[in-house]
C-alpha cells in the first residue's frame, strides 16, 4: 500500500509517522517552498486524547524525548483588567500538556519523505481504483490513497467536496512571542485567562521546556534535530469585530491599543520577536455531507477547522492521524479492504470532528468579549 499525503502540518506528518511505523509507504507533499517558509504558530495545549494519539503515532524510542520537551500546565482562567486586577473568571481551572508547535513539527519530520514546493492542483481516480495526484511544478504521483491534510484552504477538499467551504467568523487577532524572563514570569496569574481593556482581549500562555529541545534531542535521540529554542510567552490580542491593524506590524497594532496598560504588559509586547509575529483570522469548517466513497479522504483542518479558542484543533487533527493510521494498518494486514478502512475512519471522524467545531464556536464569545465573566 502507498499513501500520498497533501500537507506537512501536524496532522499530515503525524499520520505519515504512524504509517511508517506500520510499514506502509507514505509520501508527504507540501506546497510551501521550504518547511519553515511561513508562520506556523507557537505553543499548543494537548488534552489526554490528543497527547495519547501523538504518542501512538511516534516510535516508542522517541517517547522519552517527547516527554522531555513538553510540560504540564495548570491555569486558573482568570479575567483581569489592564492593571492586572481580577474582574471575573472564564470558568473552572484547567490543566493540559503544553508543547511547542515548531519543536513538535521538527520531531514529526524526522525520517519522512517530504516533497516541498509541491502544490497540488487536482487529482484523478484511475480505472484500477488508485488515485493520481497532480501538482503545479512536478510530475504526478500515484497512490492507493490520497489524504488531504492541507489545511483550511485544502486543494483536495475543493475537488472532493466543493460545497464544504470555510466560514469566516470575522474575528481577527495579532499573535507574537516574547522570551520568558523573570519579569514576565511574574505575569503567571494571567496565563490561560484573558486581560481586557480598550475594546480588546489579550491572551497569554507560557511555554516552558523542562529541557531545551536541542539539548534533549542530542542526549535522547541523536537522529532527531530540534530547534534551539528557549522558554517564551505566547501572546495573542483579539481585535474588535472585523478590526484590522492596517499597515501596522503585529507589535504596533497591539501597543496602539494598550495606552495606560500595566507596564509589564506593554514591555511584554515591546520585547516580542518581530520575526515571529503575525495577523491571523479565524475561519472554521464544519463537516458537511459525506462524499462518495473512494481512494481520497480528508484530515484535520481540511475537513473540520476549529476556532483556536476551543483548544481542540491540533488535538482533533492528531486524533484523526491516529485513527486513520490504525484503520489503514488493518487494511495493509488484510483484515479489511482499503475502502472499508477509509469508511470506518470517516464515520467516526465526522462525528467527533463536527463536535469539536461546535465546541470551539461555543467557546469563542467568552475569549473575545471585552468584559469580565463569572
GUKOLMAR-269628 format. One record per residue: x, y, z of N, C-alpha, C in turn. Coordinates in steps of 0.05 Angstrom, whole numbers, padded with zeros to 5 digits, always signed. Layout:
N
XYZXYZXYZ ...
This chain:
374
+00017-00024+00000+00000+00000+00000+00018+00025+00000 +00009+00045-00015+00023+00070-00016+00003+00093-00011 +00010+00111+00006-00007+00133+00014+00006+00160+00007 -00008+00178-00007+00002+00204-00012-00013+00224+00006 +00003+00240+00020-00009+00259+00040-00003+00287+00030 -00024+00303+00025-00021+00331+00017-00021+00348+00042 +00002+00361+00048+00003+00378+00071+00022+00368+00093 +00042+00385+00100+00062+00377+00121+00057+00392+00147 +00031+00394+00154+00024+00404+00180+00026+00382+00201 +00017+00387+00225+00020+00367+00247+00004+00342+00240 -00021+00345+00230-00037+00321+00225-00026+00304+00204 -00018+00316+00181-00006+00300+00159+00019+00286+00167 +00037+00300+00181+00062+00288+00190+00058+00266+00210 +00039+00270+00228+00033+00250+00249+00023+00225+00235 +00005+00228+00215-00004+00205+00200+00019+00191+00186 +00037+00206+00174+00060+00194+00160+00077+00178+00179 +00081+00188+00204+00096+00173+00223+00082+00147+00231 +00055+00148+00234+00040+00124+00241+00042+00103+00219 +00041+00112+00194+00042+00093+00171+00071+00082+00169 +00090+00099+00174+00118+00089+00173+00122+00067+00194 +00111+00071+00218+00113+00051+00239+00099+00025+00232 +00079+00027+00215+00063+00003+00207+00074-00010+00181 +00096+00001+00171+00108-00010+00147+00094-00002+00121 +00078+00019+00122+00063+00029+00098+00078+00052+00086 +00082+00051+00060+00096+00073+00046+00079+00098+00046 +00092+00120+00053+00077+00146+00054+00095+00168+00044 +00085+00184+00026+00099+00208+00016+00083+00233+00024 +00096+00253+00033+00083+00278+00041+00090+00299+00020 +00070+00313+00011+00073+00334-00010+00065+00361+00003 +00084+00380+00004+00079+00406+00017+00082+00428-00004 +00062+00445-00005+00062+00466-00025+00082+00488-00020 +00089+00493+00006+00109+00514+00012+00136+00507+00001 +00152+00528-00007+00179+00523-00018+00199+00512+00002 +00193+00515+00028+00211+00505+00049+00194+00499+00074 +00203+00481+00090+00188+00473+00114+00183+00497+00133 +00202+00515+00134+00199+00539+00152+00193+00564+00136 +00179+00561+00114+00174+00584+00096+00154+00605+00108 +00138+00597+00127+00118+00615+00137+00112+00610+00166 +00098+00629+00178+00090+00628+00206+00073+00602+00211 +00081+00588+00232+00067+00563+00238+00054+00562+00266 +00056+00584+00281+00044+00584+00307+00063+00576+00329 +00054+00578+00354+00071+00574+00377+00062+00550+00394 +00057+00555+00419+00051+00533+00438+00023+00522+00432 +00020+00496+00438-00005+00482+00437-00011+00469+00464 -00036+00468+00471-00044+00453+00495-00058+00428+00486 -00046+00405+00492-00057+00379+00484-00073+00367+00508 -00097+00357+00501-00112+00343+00521-00103+00314+00521 -00113+00297+00540-00103+00269+00542-00108+00254+00516 -00130+00259+00502-00136+00244+00478-00116+00252+00456 -00111+00278+00453-00092+00287+00432-00063+00277+00438 -00055+00279+00464-00028+00271+00470-00024+00241+00467 -00043+00225+00474-00041+00196+00471-00041+00188+00441 -00057+00203+00425-00057+00198+00396-00029+00204+00385 -00017+00226+00393+00010+00233+00384+00030+00212+00392 +00030+00203+00417+00048+00183+00426+00045+00157+00411 +00020+00150+00404+00014+00125+00390+00026+00126+00362 +00028+00149+00350+00038+00151+00322+00068+00152+00321 +00081+00159+00343+00110+00162+00344+00123+00135+00351 +00148+00131+00341+00163+00108+00351+00167+00109+00381 +00165+00086+00394+00168+00086+00423+00195+00097+00432 +00216+00094+00416+00242+00103+00424+00243+00134+00426 +00223+00148+00415+00222+00177+00417+00205+00187+00440 +00192+00169+00454+00174+00177+00476+00189+00192+00498 +00213+00183+00506+00228+00198+00526+00235+00226+00517 +00241+00230+00491+00247+00256+00481+00222+00274+00481 +00199+00262+00473+00174+00277+00474+00168+00286+00502 +00171+00268+00521+00165+00275+00549+00184+00297+00560 +00208+00298+00549+00228+00318+00558+00222+00346+00548 +00207+00349+00526+00203+00375+00515+00174+00386+00518 +00158+00371+00532+00131+00381+00538+00129+00387+00568 +00109+00402+00576+00106+00408+00604+00077+00408+00612 +00072+00403+00637+00044+00404+00647+00038+00433+00655 +00014+00441+00648+00006+00468+00655-00021+00468+00670 -00022+00484+00690-00047+00488+00705-00053+00518+00705 -00077+00525+00696-00084+00553+00695-00111+00558+00708 -00114+00581+00720-00138+00588+00735-00160+00600+00717 -00152+00610+00693-00171+00622+00673-00185+00646+00685 -00169+00665+00695-00180+00690+00706-00184+00710+00685 -00202+00729+00690-00206+00753+00673-00194+00776+00689 -00175+00790+00678-00161+00812+00691-00166+00838+00675 -00164+00861+00689-00165+00886+00674-00137+00894+00666 -00134+00917+00653-00109+00925+00642-00088+00931+00663 -00096+00932+00688-00077+00936+00710-00072+00910+00726 -00082+00888+00714-00078+00861+00725-00095+00855+00750 -00116+00870+00753-00135+00864+00775-00156+00844+00766 -00162+00825+00783-00182+00805+00776-00210+00818+00775 -00224+00813+00753-00252+00823+00750-00272+00801+00743 -00262+00777+00740-00280+00755+00734-00265+00729+00729 -00280+00709+00720-00268+00683+00714-00280+00672+00688 -00265+00657+00673-00275+00645+00648-00288+00618+00653 -00284+00607+00677-00295+00581+00683-00276+00566+00700 -00281+00540+00703-00263+00524+00720-00234+00524+00710 -00216+00521+00729-00187+00519+00722-00183+00494+00705 -00162+00495+00689-00156+00473+00671-00127+00466+00672 -00121+00441+00665-00093+00432+00662-00090+00419+00635 -00066+00417+00625-00061+00404+00599-00032+00401+00594 -00025+00389+00572+00003+00384+00565+00010+00405+00544 +00031+00421+00549+00038+00443+00532+00062+00434+00515 +00060+00439+00489+00082+00432+00470+00085+00455+00451 +00109+00459+00441+00114+00479+00421+00110+00468+00393 +00094+00481+00377+00087+00471+00351+00112+00468+00333 +00130+00487+00334+00154+00486+00317+00172+00462+00325 +00175+00457+00351+00191+00434+00360+00177+00408+00352 +00151+00407+00357+00136+00382+00350+00138+00376+00320 +00136+00397+00304+00137+00393+00275+00164+00381+00267 +00185+00391+00278+00212+00381+00271+00215+00352+00280 +00203+00345+00303+00204+00317+00312+00189+00299+00292 +00166+00308+00284+00149+00293+00265+00161+00290+00237 +00178+00309+00230+00190+00309+00203+00212+00288+00201 +00223+00280+00224+00246+00262+00224+00241+00236+00210 +00257+00230+00190+00256+00204+00176+00235+00202+00154 +00220+00224+00149+00198+00222+00130+00208+00232+00102 +00194+00223+00081+00198+00233+00054+00179+00256+00050 +00189+00281+00049+00173+00305+00045+00182+00319+00020 +00163+00323+00001+00169+00337-00024+00159+00365-00021 +00177+00385-00020+00169+00413-00017+00165+00426-00044 +00151+00448-00044+00145+00461-00070+00126+00445-00087 +00109+00428-00074+00091+00410-00088+00063+00419-00083 +00054+00439-00098+00027+00450-00096+00008+00432-00112 -00011+00419-00098-00030+00401-00111-00050+00418-00126 -00055+00411-00151-00074+00425-00168-00100+00408-00173 -00099+00383-00167-00122+00366-00172-00115+00337-00171 -00134+00319-00176-00128+00291-00176-00148+00276-00194 -00141+00252-00202-00159+00235-00218-00160+00207-00205 -00184+00196-00203-00186+00168-00194-00184+00151-00219 -00165+00133-00219-00159+00116-00243-00178+00092-00245 -00178+00080-00268-00195+00057-00273-00189+00034-00254 -00164+00032-00245-00156+00010-00227-00162+00016-00198 -00175+00038-00192-00182+00045-00165-00161+00061-00150 -00138+00065-00162-00118+00082-00149-00123+00111-00156 -00107+00129-00145-00111+00157-00149-00085+00170-00158 -00088+00188-00177-00064+00203-00187-00067+00232-00179 -00048+00242-00163-00048+00269-00154-00031+00286-00173 -00042+00309-00181-00028+00327-00199-00017+00352-00184 +00007+00361-00192+00020+00383-00179+00028+00404-00200 +00032+00429-00190+00038+00451-00208+00065+00449-00221 +00085+00440-00206+00112+00441-00216+00127+00415-00212 +00113+00393-00213+00126+00367-00211+00109+00346-00224 +00120+00323-00229+00106+00301-00242+00083+00291-00223 +00062+00280-00235+00041+00268-00219+00051+00245-00201 +00036+00239-00180+00043+00217-00162+00018+00199-00160 +00023+00173-00161+00001+00154-00160+00003+00139-00133 -00020+00135-00120-00021+00122-00094-00047+00107-00092 -00048+00090-00072-00073+00075-00066-00093+00093-00051 -00082+00114-00037-00100+00132-00022-00087+00159-00022 -00103+00180-00027-00094+00208-00024-00108+00220+00000 -00093+00232+00019-00103+00244+00043-00099+00274+00041 -00120+00289+00042-00118+00318+00042-00115+00328+00071 -00090+00334+00078-00084+00345+00104-00073+00373+00100 -00084+00387+00081-00073+00412+00071-00088+00437+00081 -00100+00435+00105-00109+00459+00119-00136+00470+00109 -00142+00494+00120-00168+00507+00114-00172+00512+00085 -00151+00518+00070-00153+00523+00041-00149+00499+00025 -00154+00475+00035-00148+00450+00023-00155+00448-00007 -00135+00442-00023-00140+00438-00052-00153+00411-00056 -00148+00391-00039-00161+00365-00041-00191+00368-00035 -00198+00383-00014-00226+00386-00007-00242+00399-00029 -00229+00419-00043-00243+00434-00064-00252+00416-00087 -00238+00394-00091-00246+00375-00111-00265+00353-00100 -00258+00344-00076-00273+00321-00064-00301+00330-00055 -00303+00352-00043-00329+00361-00032-00330+00392-00035 -00334+00402-00059-00332+00431-00064-00353+00447-00049 -00374+00435-00039-00394+00451-00025-00387+00455+00005 -00366+00441+00014-00356+00444+00041-00336+00467+00041 -00343+00490+00051-00326+00513+00049-00322+00526+00077 -00300+00541+00080-00295+00555+00105-00315+00577+00110 -00320+00582+00136-00336+00604+00145-00318+00623+00160 -00318+00649+00152-00302+00669+00166-00318+00679+00190 -00307+00676+00214-00321+00686+00238-00320+00716+00241 -00303+00729+00225-00299+00758+00228-00280+00766+00249 -00270+00746+00265-00251+00752+00286-00223+00754+00275 -00208+00775+00283-00180+00779+00275-00164+00782+00300 -00140+00771+00299-00122+00776+00322-00093+00776+00314 -00077+00790+00330-00048+00790+00325-00035+00773+00346 -00014+00759+00338-00002+00739+00356+00028+00743+00355 +00042+00738+00377+00071+00741+00378+00083+00724+00401 +00109+00726+00402+00125+00711+00422+00146+00728+00434 +00149+00726+00461+00168+00742+00476+00184+00723+00494 +00211+00725+00495+00226+00708+00514+00216+00711+00542 +00215+00688+00556+00204+00688+00584+00226+00695+00603 +00226+00719+00613+00245+00729+00633+00232+00728+00661 +00248+00734+00681+00238+00735+00708+00215+00756+00710 +00218+00778+00696+00197+00798+00696+00170+00787+00686 +00171+00773+00665+00146+00763+00653+00136+00737+00666 +00154+00724+00681+00145+00701+00697+00125+00712+00719 +00128+00737+00726+00111+00749+00746+00082+00754+00736 +00078+00749+00710+00051+00752+00698+00036+00726+00699 +00046+00706+00713+00035+00679+00711+00005+00678+00719 -00004+00697+00735-00033+00697+00742-00050+00701+00718 -00039+00714+00697-00054+00720+00673-00053+00697+00653 -00036+00677+00656-00033+00656+00637-00059+00639+00636 -00069+00634+00612-00092+00616+00609-00118+00631+00611 -00118+00656+00619-00143+00671+00620-00142+00693+00600 -00153+00717+00607-00152+00739+00588-00151+00765+00603 -00139+00785+00590-00137+00812+00601-00153+00830+00582 -00171+00847+00593-00188+00862+00576-00184+00892+00581 -00187+00908+00560-00185+00936+00561-00185+00949+00534 -00196+00973+00531-00196+00988+00506-00207+00972+00483 -00228+00956+00489-00242+00942+00467-00228+00917+00457 -00207+00908+00470-00192+00884+00461-00189+00865+00484 -00182+00840+00477-00174+00820+00496-00146+00811+00490 -00130+00808+00511-00102+00798+00508-00101+00771+00522 -00092+00751+00508-00090+00724+00518-00060+00716+00520 -00052+00706+00543-00024+00699+00548-00021+00670+00555 +00001+00658+00547+00007+00630+00554+00037+00626+00554 +00047+00611+00573+00076+00606+00576+00084+00580+00564 +00106+00579+00550+00118+00555+00540+00144+00551+00556 +00144+00531+00574+00168+00525+00590+00178+00497+00582 +00203+00495+00575+00214+00469+00567+00229+00457+00591 +00222+00433+00600+00237+00420+00622+00266+00418+00615 +00272+00412+00589+00299+00411+00579+00299+00426+00552 +00318+00443+00546+00319+00456+00520+00317+00435+00498 +00299+00438+00478+00295+00417+00458+00320+00408+00444 +00337+00426+00435+00361+00418+00421+00378+00400+00438 +00381+00407+00463+00397+00392+00482+00384+00365+00488 +00358+00364+00491+00343+00339+00496+00347+00320+00473 +00345+00329+00448+00348+00312+00425+00376+00300+00424 +00396+00317+00429+00424+00307+00427+00429+00285+00447 +00416+00286+00471+00420+00266+00492+00403+00241+00488 +00378+00245+00479+00359+00223+00480+00353+00211+00453 +00357+00225+00431+00352+00215+00404+00369+00230+00384 +00394+00222+00382+00413+00237+00365+00405+00239+00336 +00387+00221+00326+00379+00222+00299+00358+00244+00294 +00349+00257+00315+00329+00278+00314+00343+00305+00318 +00337+00325+00301+00347+00352+00304+00324+00370+00311 +00325+00382+00335+00304+00400+00343+00315+00429+00345 +00297+00449+00342+00306+00477+00342+00318+00485+00369 +00337+00504+00367+00349+00515+00391+00331+00538+00401 +00312+00530+00417+00291+00549+00426+00289+00547+00456 +00282+00570+00469+00281+00571+00498+00253+00581+00507 +00249+00582+00533+00223+00589+00544+00213+00616+00534 +00187+00618+00529+00175+00642+00519+00147+00645+00529 +00136+00670+00525+00108+00675+00529+00095+00679+00502 +00073+00665+00496+00058+00669+00472+00035+00689+00479 +00033+00710+00464+00011+00728+00468-00006+00731+00443 -00031+00736+00447-00050+00740+00425-00070+00761+00433 -00073+00782+00416-00092+00803+00421-00115+00800+00402 -00139+00796+00412-00163+00795+00396-00173+00823+00390 -00175+00830+00365-00182+00857+00357-00213+00860+00357 -00223+00885+00356-00252+00889+00355-00263+00876+00330 -00290+00871+00329-00302+00857+00306-00293+00869+00280 -00283+00851+00262-00274+00860+00236-00252+00880+00237 -00238+00882+00260-00216+00901+00262-00192+00891+00246 -00175+00910+00238-00152+00904+00222-00130+00923+00230 -00105+00914+00233-00083+00932+00240-00074+00950+00217 -00086+00947+00193-00077+00963+00170-00048+00958+00163 -00032+00979+00163-00004+00976+00155+00014+00972+00180 +00002+00971+00203+00018+00967+00228+00029+00938+00230 +00052+00935+00242+00061+00908+00249+00044+00897+00272 +00048+00871+00277+00033+00859+00299+00038+00873+00325 +00064+00879+00331+00071+00893+00355+00059+00920+00356 +00061+00935+00334+00050+00962+00334+00020+00962+00338 +00006+00943+00325-00023+00941+00328-00031+00936+00357 -00016+00918+00370-00022+00912+00398-00017+00936+00416 +00007+00948+00413+00014+00970+00430-00004+00995+00426 -00014+00998+00402-00032+01021+00397-00058+01020+00413 -00064+00996+00423-00089+00993+00439-00083+00989+00469 -00058+00994+00477-00051+00989+00505-00041+01014+00520 -00051+01037+00512-00044+01062+00526-00055+01060+00555 -00037+01064+00574-00045+01063+00602-00046+01036+00614 -00039+01015+00599-00039+00988+00610-00015+00984+00629 -00016+00963+00644+00006+00957+00663+00033+00956+00648 +00053+00968+00660+00079+00970+00645+00091+00942+00638 +00086+00922+00654+00096+00896+00648+00083+00884+00623 +00057+00891+00619+00043+00881+00595+00053+00896+00570 +00058+00922+00572+00069+00936+00549+00097+00926+00543 +00113+00921+00564+00140+00912+00559+00140+00884+00546 +00120+00868+00553+00118+00841+00541+00115+00843+00510 +00099+00862+00501+00095+00866+00472+00119+00879+00460 +00131+00899+00474+00153+00914+00463+00178+00896+00458 +00181+00876+00475+00204+00858+00473+00199+00833+00457 +00177+00832+00443+00170+00809+00426+00189+00806+00403 +00191+00781+00393+00208+00775+00370+00193+00785+00345 +00202+00806+00331+00187+00817+00308+00185+00797+00285 +00203+00778+00283+00202+00759+00261+00182+00736+00266 +00170+00736+00290+00152+00714+00296+00125+00726+00306 +00116+00747+00293+00090+00759+00299+00074+00760+00274 +00047+00758+00277+00031+00756+00253+00002+00764+00258 -00012+00772+00237-00041+00777+00238-00055+00752+00228 -00074+00742+00243-00089+00718+00236-00119+00723+00236 -00133+00708+00220-00162+00708+00221-00172+00681+00230 -00197+00680+00240-00208+00655+00249-00229+00646+00229 -00224+00624+00215-00243+00611+00197-00248+00583+00207 -00273+00574+00204-00280+00547+00213-00292+00532+00190 -00291+00505+00192-00304+00488+00172-00317+00466+00188 -00343+00463+00184-00358+00441+00197-00363+00419+00176 -00356+00394+00182-00361+00373+00163-00389+00373+00153 -00393+00373+00126-00420+00373+00115-00429+00344+00108 -00440+00341+00085-00449+00314+00077-00425+00297+00070 -00428+00271+00074-00407+00252+00067-00403+00252+00037 -00379+00252+00028-00374+00250-00001-00375+00220-00010 -00374+00216-00036-00375+00189-00046-00351+00173-00038 -00354+00148-00030-00331+00132-00022-00311+00129-00044 -00286+00128-00037-00265+00126-00057-00237+00128-00044 -00216+00129-00061-00189+00129-00051-00179+00157-00043 -00196+00175-00034-00189+00202-00025-00204+00208+00000 -00190+00220+00020-00203+00228+00045-00189+00253+00055 -00200+00264+00077-00190+00289+00089-00183+00285+00118 -00167+00303+00128-00157+00301+00156-00153+00329+00167 -00158+00333+00192-00151+00358+00206-00167+00382+00196 -00154+00405+00194-00168+00430+00187-00180+00429+00159 -00171+00411+00142-00182+00409+00115-00212+00402+00116 -00221+00389+00138-00248+00379+00139-00263+00390+00164 -00248+00396+00186-00262+00406+00210-00244+00427+00224 -00240+00450+00210-00225+00471+00222-00240+00484+00245 -00227+00486+00268-00239+00497+00292-00228+00525+00298 -00243+00539+00314-00232+00564+00326-00211+00557+00347 -00189+00571+00347-00168+00564+00367-00178+00568+00396 -00199+00583+00400-00210+00587+00427-00221+00562+00439 -00226+00542+00423-00236+00516+00433-00214+00499+00444 -00189+00505+00436-00166+00489+00445-00166+00461+00435 -00179+00455+00412-00182+00428+00404-00174+00423+00375 -00164+00443+00361-00156+00439+00333-00134+00419+00329 -00112+00423+00342-00089+00404+00340-00097+00377+00352 -00111+00377+00374-00119+00352+00387-00136+00335+00367 -00154+00348+00353-00171+00333+00335-00156+00323+00311 -00137+00339+00300-00121+00330+00278-00104+00306+00286 -00092+00307+00310-00076+00284+00319-00093+00259+00323 -00117+00264+00332-00136+00241+00335-00142+00229+00308 -00147+00246+00288-00151+00237+00261-00128+00219+00251 -00103+00229+00255-00080+00215+00246-00078+00187+00258 -00082+00186+00284-00080+00160+00298-00102+00141+00289 -00127+00151+00286-00149+00134+00278-00145+00124+00249 -00138+00143+00231-00135+00135+00203-00111+00116+00200 -00090+00121+00215-00067+00103+00214-00074+00075+00223 -00091+00072+00244-00099+00046+00254-00117+00032+00233 -00135+00047+00221-00153+00035+00201-00137+00025+00177 -00117+00041+00168-00101+00033+00145-00083+00010+00152 -00074+00008+00176-00058-00015+00184-00074-00041+00182 -00100-00039+00190-00117-00063+00187-00120-00071+00157 -00122-00050+00140-00124-00056+00111-00098-00069+00101 -00076-00058+00109-00050-00068+00100-00046-00097+00109 -00057-00104+00132-00054-00131+00142-00076-00150+00132 -00094-00140+00115-00114-00157+00103-00138-00162+00120 -00141-00147+00142-00164-00151+00159-00190-00137+00149 -00187-00118+00131-00209-00106+00116-00198-00093+00091 -00215-00088+00072-00205-00075+00048-00201-00045+00052 -00187-00032+00033-00180-00005+00037-00204+00014+00040 -00224+00011+00022-00247+00029+00023-00263+00025+00048 -00264+00001+00059-00278-00004+00084-00263+00010+00107 -00236+00009+00106-00220+00022+00126-00224+00052+00126 -00224+00064+00102-00228+00092+00100-00256+00100+00109 -00276+00084+00103-00303+00089+00111-00306+00089+00142 -00292+00069+00154-00293+00068+00183-00281+00093+00196 -00258+00102+00185-00246+00127+00194-00265+00151+00191 -00277+00153+00167-00293+00177+00162-00318+00178+00179 -00331+00155+00184-00355+00155+00200-00349+00166+00228 -00327+00157+00240-00320+00166+00267-00310+00195+00266 -00294+00202+00247-00283+00229+00245-00304+00250+00241 -00324+00244+00225-00346+00264+00220-00360+00270+00247 -00364+00250+00263-00379+00254+00288-00363+00271+00308 -00338+00263+00315-00323+00278+00335-00312+00304+00323 -00307+00305+00297-00297+00329+00284-00318+00351+00285 -00343+00344+00278-00365+00363+00280-00369+00374+00308 -00367+00356+00328-00370+00364+00356-00347+00383+00364 -00323+00379+00354-00301+00396+00360-00305+00424+00349 -00316+00427+00325-00321+00453+00313-00342+00468+00329 -00364+00454+00336-00385+00467+00351-00376+00475+00379 -00359+00459+00391-00349+00466+00417-00331+00491+00415 -00315+00493+00395-00297+00516+00392-00312+00541+00387 -00334+00540+00372-00350+00564+00367-00365+00572+00392 -00373+00553+00408-00387+00560+00433-00368+00574+00452 -00342+00567+00451-00322+00580+00469-00313+00607+00459 -00318+00614+00434-00307+00638+00422-00317+00663+00436 -00342+00667+00442-00351+00692+00455-00337+00698+00481 -00332+00678+00497-00320+00683+00524-00292+00695+00522 -00277+00686+00502-00249+00696+00500-00247+00722+00483 -00267+00727+00466-00266+00752+00450-00280+00775+00463 -00298+00769+00482-00312+00791+00496-00293+00808+00512 -00298+00833+00514-00280+00852+00528-00292+00859+00555 -00306+00841+00568-00317+00845+00594-00309+00821+00612 -00312+00824+00638-00306+00802+00656-00329+00783+00656 -00324+00758+00664-00344+00738+00667-00341+00724+00694 -00363+00713+00703-00361+00699+00729-00374+00671+00726 
